[in-house]
Amino acid sequence: MKKSTFPLVLATFLVATAPALAQVPNASEIVKAANWDSMETVTVELLEHDFRPKDLKLSAGKPYRLVLKNTGEKDHYYTAEGFFKSVAWRKVQTPRPHGGEIKAPYFTAIEAYKKGGQVELFFIPVTKGTFEVICTIDDHKEQGMFGTIKVE
């Protein structure tokens, strides 16, 4: 039986392209230099069919913990791909004791499960601007699940 080289090729590709995937230059240095003791916590509640608050205002260069809390009866996404690529990520985690954490150059969407699902995002906004946030499940955006994140 001939062994496939696909896993090796894929691993080599991922290692070789990992720096290109990071959208914020020097993101790891930005995260390491931040004073996480001064981090501000912002909570967004995901409801049927709304984000509360709908719009966020953040400051560039300041560390944040964004808590996405789904109090609705359905699963919901918090999708802000442009924003997610414009921040220096520390991690994304779910609450202890049964959760976990993920570290990556950036994310494209975050899902919080119905009836109490919670995800915590730790990051530093780097790029100033206004970014769209939507729920990409079914017709949730059309029913009002949209908002903005403004970084000043």
Backbone hydrogen bonds, N-H to C=O, Kabsch-Sander energy under -0.5 kcal/mol:
donor,donor_aa,acceptor,acceptor_aa,energy
9,V,5,T,-2.5
10,L,6,F,-3.1
11,A,7,P,-2.5
12,T,8,L,-2.4
13,F,9,V,-2.5
14,L,10,L,-2.6
15,V,11,A,-2.3
16,A,12,T,-2.5
17,T,13,F,-2.3
18,A,14,L,-1.2
20,A,17,T,-0.6
21,L,17,T,-1.3
21,L,18,A,-0.7
22,A,18,A,-1.0
27,A,24,V,-1.4
30,I,26,N,-2.3
31,V,27,A,-2.5
32,K,28,S,-2.3
33,A,29,E,-2.1
34,A,30,I,-0.8
34,A,31,V,-0.6
36,W,34,A,-1.1
38,S,35,N,-1.7
39,M,36,W,-1.1
40,E,63,P,-2.0
42,V,40,E,-0.5
42,V,65,R,-2.5
44,V,67,V,-3.1
45,E,52,R,-2.9
46,L,69,K,-2.8
47,L,45,E,-0.7
47,L,50,D,-2.8
49,H,47,L,-0.7
50,D,47,L,-1.1
52,R,45,E,-2.3
56,L,148,T,-2.6
58,L,150,K,-3.2
61,G,125,P,-3.3
62,K,59,S,-1.5
64,Y,123,F,-2.9
65,R,40,E,-2.4
66,L,121,L,-2.9
67,V,42,V,-3.0
67,V,65,R,-0.6
68,L,66,L,-0.6
68,L,119,V,-3.1
69,K,44,V,-2.6
69,K,67,V,-0.6
70,N,68,L,-0.5
70,N,117,G,-3.0
71,T,46,L,-1.7
71,T,69,K,-0.8
72,G,46,L,-1.0
76,H,112,A,-2.0
78,Y,110,I,-2.9
79,T,134,I,-2.8
80,A,78,Y,-0.6
84,F,80,A,-3.2
85,K,81,E,-1.8
86,S,83,F,-1.7
87,V,84,F,-0.6
88,A,124,I,-2.8
89,W,87,V,-0.7
90,R,122,F,-2.7
91,K,122,F,-1.5
92,V,102,I,-2.2
93,Q,120,E,-2.9
94,T,100,G,-2.6
99,G,95,P,-0.9
102,I,92,V,-3.1
110,I,78,Y,-1.1
112,A,76,H,-2.6
115,K,72,G,-2.8
116,G,70,N,-3.2
117,G,113,Y,-1.7
119,V,68,L,-2.0
120,E,93,Q,-3.5
121,L,66,L,-2.8
122,F,91,K,-2.9
123,F,64,Y,-1.9
123,F,121,L,-0.5
124,I,88,A,-1.9
126,V,86,S,-1.5
127,T,86,S,-1.7
129,G,151,V,-2.0
131,F,149,I,-2.7
133,V,147,G,-2.5
134,I,79,T,-2.2
135,C,145,M,-1.8
136,T,134,I,-0.6
140,H,137,I,-2.5
141,K,135,C,-0.6
143,Q,139,D,-1.5
144,G,141,K,-1.7
145,M,140,H,-2.5
146,F,144,G,-1.8
147,G,133,V,-2.2
148,T,54,K,-0.9
149,I,131,F,-2.4
150,K,56,L,-2.9
151,V,129,G,-3.2
151,V,149,I,-0.5
152,E,58,L,-2.6
152,E,150,K,-0.5
